[in-house]
Amino acid sequence: MARERGHTVVAQNRKARHDYHIDDTYEAGIVLTGTEVKALRAGKASLVDGFAEVRDGEVWLRNVHIPEYDLGTWNNHAPRRSRKLLLRKDEISKLIGKTRETGYTLVPLSLYFKDGYAKIELALARGKKAYDKRHTLAEREAKREAERAMANARRKR
């Protein structure tokens, strides 16, 4: 059987970039059961309430919803179970140091298949205040308006 190639996104957490300042990102493998992999290949997952935590020198993904596989039997998985993440020891030690600081959390940004393996993009992030969110939206809107004005000016020539 030929190996799968490429990058297939299963789920994204778009709201995370709105709610958090992203300082650093990590790519981690996930320990999954067979029915979880089948559900992910069907494109079903939600990262909305998900987060990661470091416990006993291991990183665990919590509150990520992977629904039960439709064709699964009695040994189907629990949808919101904790899942172990696979990272290198130096990355884990860096995460331990950063998450002990106040205000930092580990947030999943996207869940995808890379060359046949399930991966998750994990961000080391700090929460934004309400005024930071408004400022970001205002900057984006101003940039969009400037681009529109430039495009209109080019068309009128």
Summary of the structure (lengths in Angstrom):
residues: 157
radius of gyration: 19.2
end to end distance: 57.4
largest distance: 68.2
contacts: 419
relative contact order: 0.24
helix: 34%
strand: 35%
